[in-house]
Amino acid sequence: MQRRFLPAAAAAAAAVAMPGQASAQAAGASRLQTIQSAGRIRFGTTGDFNPMSFRDPASREYRGHQIDAANQLARDMNVRAEFIATDWRTLINGLQADQYDVVFTGTSMSVPRAMAASFSIPWGRNAFVPLVRRRDANRFANWDALNQRNVTIGVNLGTTMETWVQSALPGATLRRVESPARDWQELLGNRVDATMSSLIEAAFLTKEYPDLVAIFQNTPRNPIPMAFLSPVNDVVFTNFLNAWITIRTASGFFEEINTRWGVSQG
């Protein structure tokens, strides 16, 4: 199956090149119908969340748990998969601007996101743990020890970690990092004391970077469902995604790719 990779900035030009899809959407047809008519489904993905969505250094193609899920959905729909680059801060904007049909990048459900877009039913669960440098592993005895003004916590703009740290650890100093830079790079560079990570990404990062340690793994915070994002007010397409997740969960597909990519469930 042929796959194309487009930057988000090129999506508007792509829509012009496929007037049938744009006009059908404008006329109020379900996105499910327009995808089938166009013969393609456009996935917004960040490419910065290993093992969920990342760029292969050699081929520059997207790989990961969510990419495997996206390719399976495209095969099941008998359409081609097209991956479009986005970032955490503009995930919702890209959906609203019709730059892509659905987000497959490892999104957690949150109330602010649910007010602006539609979530599928969950395909899995996640939770938050702090990442620190190995030499600081004993510095923080508990979660309250992070909630101090002299503790700087790095988070990426637009993530659920950002909003959670603001509300749950208001005493800490927050350092926001804008994509394509990542918060854990600030930790490796000694510019923050900790970052707020997910169980999923922490498992990868602590293997990739031995100097990083996840703390409080026995008491993770903010258990949260993981789901796919699609445009608001398209019940037909959302119902289809829900049915697909149910079918593929029953078939063991999500358990298989969880194992393949070492994705732990919160």
C-alpha positions in Angstrom: 0.0 0.0 0.0 1.5 3.3 -1.0 1.8 5.9 1.8 2.5 9.6 1.5 3.9 11.9 4.1 3.0 15.6 4.0 3.8 18.5 6.3 0.7 20.1 7.8 1.3 23.3 5.9 0.8 21.4 2.6 -2.5 20.0 3.6 -4.5 23.0 2.3 -2.9 22.5 -1.2 -3.8 18.8 -1.0 -7.4 19.6 -0.3 -7.5 21.9 -3.4 -6.0 19.0 -5.4 -8.9 16.8 -4.3 -12.0 19.0 -4.8 -14.4 16.0 -4.5 -13.4 15.4 -0.9 -13.6 19.1 0.1 -16.9 19.7 -1.6 -18.5 16.5 -0.1 -17.4 17.6 3.4 -18.7 21.1 2.8 -22.1 19.6 1.7 -22.4 17.9 5.1 -21.5 14.3 4.2 -19.9 12.2 6.8 -16.1 12.0 6.8 -16.5 8.3 6.4 -18.1 8.8 3.0 -15.5 11.4 1.9 -12.7 9.1 2.9 -14.1 6.2 0.9 -14.7 8.5 -2.1 -11.2 9.9 -2.0 -9.6 6.5 -1.5 -7.4 7.9 1.3 -7.5 8.6 5.0 -5.3 11.4 6.4 -3.7 10.8 9.8 -2.4 13.7 11.8 0.6 12.5 13.8 3.4 14.3 15.8 6.3 11.9 15.1 7.9 12.8 18.5 6.3 10.3 20.9 8.4 7.1 20.8 7.1 4.3 20.8 3.8 5.7 19.7 4.7 7.9 16.7 8.3 8.6 15.6 10.4 9.0 12.4 12.7 6.2 11.4 16.2 7.8 11.2 17.1 5.9 8.1 13.9 6.0 6.0 12.3 9.1 7.6 9.0 7.2 7.5 6.7 7.2 10.5 6.8 4.2 12.7 5.3 3.1 16.1 2.3 1.8 17.8 -0.1 4.4 16.5 1.3 4.1 13.0 0.7 0.4 13.0 -2.9 1.1 14.1 -3.3 3.7 11.4 -2.1 1.4 8.7 -4.4 -1.4 9.9 -7.4 1.0 9.8 -6.5 2.0 6.3 -6.2 -1.6 5.2 -9.5 -2.5 6.8 -11.2 0.5 4.9 -9.4 -0.5 1.7 -8.0 3.0 1.3 -4.4 4.3 1.4 -2.9 5.9 4.6 -1.5 9.4 4.4 0.5 10.8 7.4 0.5 14.5 8.0 2.9 16.2 10.4 1.4 18.1 13.3 2.4 19.1 16.9 0.7 18.8 20.3 -0.2 22.5 20.4 -2.1 22.5 17.1 -3.7 19.0 17.1 -7.2 20.4 17.4 -6.5 23.3 15.0 -5.5 20.8 12.3 -8.8 18.9 12.7 -10.8 22.1 12.6 -9.0 23.2 9.5 -9.5 19.9 7.7 -5.8 19.2 7.5 -6.4 15.6 8.4 -9.3 13.3 9.1 -8.2 11.8 12.5 -5.3 12.0 15.0 -3.3 8.8 15.6 -0.3 9.9 17.8 -1.1 8.7 21.4 -3.5 11.2 22.6 -4.9 11.1 26.2 -8.5 12.1 26.7 -9.1 15.4 28.5 -12.1 17.7 29.0 -10.6 20.7 27.1 -9.9 18.4 24.1 -13.4 16.8 24.3 -15.0 20.3 24.1 -13.3 21.0 20.8 -13.1 17.6 19.1 -14.6 14.1 19.2 -12.9 11.3 21.0 -13.4 7.6 20.0 -13.9 5.1 22.7 -10.6 4.3 24.5 -8.2 1.8 23.0 -6.1 1.7 26.2 -5.1 3.5 29.3 -2.1 5.6 30.6 -1.0 7.5 33.7 1.7 10.0 34.7 5.0 9.6 36.4 7.9 12.1 36.9 11.2 11.6 35.1 14.3 12.7 36.9 18.1 12.3 36.4 19.4 9.2 38.1 21.5 11.2 40.6 18.3 13.0 41.8 16.3 9.8 42.2 16.4 10.1 46.0 15.8 13.9 46.0 12.0 13.6 45.9 10.4 11.4 48.6 6.8 11.8 47.4 4.6 13.8 45.0 4.4 16.7 47.5 8.2 17.1 47.2 7.7 18.1 43.6 5.2 20.8 44.4 7.8 23.4 45.5 8.8 26.7 43.9 12.4 25.6 43.7 11.5 22.6 41.6 11.3 23.2 37.9 9.1 20.8 35.9 9.3 20.6 32.1 6.3 19.9 30.0 5.5 20.2 26.3 3.0 22.8 25.2 -0.4 21.5 24.4 -0.1 18.2 26.2 -2.3 16.9 29.0 0.8 16.9 31.2 0.9 20.7 30.9 -2.6 21.2 32.2 -2.3 18.5 34.8 0.9 19.9 36.3 -0.7 23.4 36.4 -3.6 22.1 38.5 -2.1 19.3 40.5 1.4 20.8 41.3 0.7 24.6 41.3 3.6 25.3 43.6 6.2 24.1 41.2 7.9 26.2 38.6 6.6 25.2 35.1 8.9 25.3 32.1 7.0 24.9 28.8 8.8 23.4 25.8 7.6 24.0 22.3 7.7 21.2 19.7 9.8 19.9 18.0 11.9 20.2 21.1 11.0 17.8 23.9 10.7 18.3 27.7 13.0 15.3 28.4 15.7 17.0 26.4 15.6 19.8 28.9 16.1 17.3 31.6 19.1 15.7 30.0 20.5 19.3 29.5 20.1 20.1 33.2 17.7 22.9 32.5 14.8 21.4 34.6 14.6 19.2 37.7 12.0 16.8 36.4 9.5 16.3 33.6 6.1 14.8 33.7 5.9 11.8 31.5 3.5 9.0 30.7 4.0 5.4 31.7 4.2 4.6 28.0 6.9 7.1 27.1 8.8 6.7 30.4 9.3 3.0 29.7 11.0 3.8 26.4 13.0 6.8 27.6 14.5 5.1 30.6 15.8 2.3 28.4 17.1 4.7 25.7 18.7 7.1 28.2 20.2 5.3 31.3 20.7 8.6 33.1 16.9 9.0 33.3 14.7 7.4 36.0 11.0 7.2 36.4 10.0 7.7 40.0 6.7 6.9 41.9 5.8 4.2 39.4 3.9 2.4 42.2 1.7 5.5 42.7 1.2 7.1 39.2 -1.2 10.0 38.9 -4.0 10.9 36.5 -5.0 7.5 35.2 -6.5 8.5 31.8 -8.0 6.8 28.8 -6.1 6.8 25.4 -8.3 7.4 22.3 -8.3 8.8 18.8 -9.3 12.3 18.0 -11.6 13.2 15.1 -13.6 16.3 14.1 -16.5 17.3 16.2 -20.2 16.8 15.1 -19.6 13.8 12.8 -21.5 11.0 14.6 -21.3 8.6 11.7 -17.5 8.7 11.5 -17.1 8.5 15.3 -19.4 5.5 15.5 -17.4 3.8 12.8 -14.1 4.4 14.7 -15.8 3.0 17.9 -16.9 -0.1 16.0 -13.4 -0.6 14.5 -11.8 -0.3 17.9 -14.3 -2.8 19.4 -13.7 -5.3 16.5 -9.9 -4.9 16.6 -9.8 -5.2 20.4 -11.8 -8.4 20.3 -9.4 -9.8 17.6 -6.4 -9.2 19.9 -4.9 -6.5 17.6 -4.3 -3.9 20.2 -2.8 -6.4 22.6 -0.5 -7.5 19.8 0.8 -4.0 19.0 1.0 -3.2 22.7 3.4 -6.1 23.1 5.3 -5.3 19.9 6.0 -1.8 21.0 6.4 -2.4 24.8 3.4 -0.2 25.6 2.4 -0.6 29.3 -1.2 0.2 30.3 -1.8 2.5 33.3 
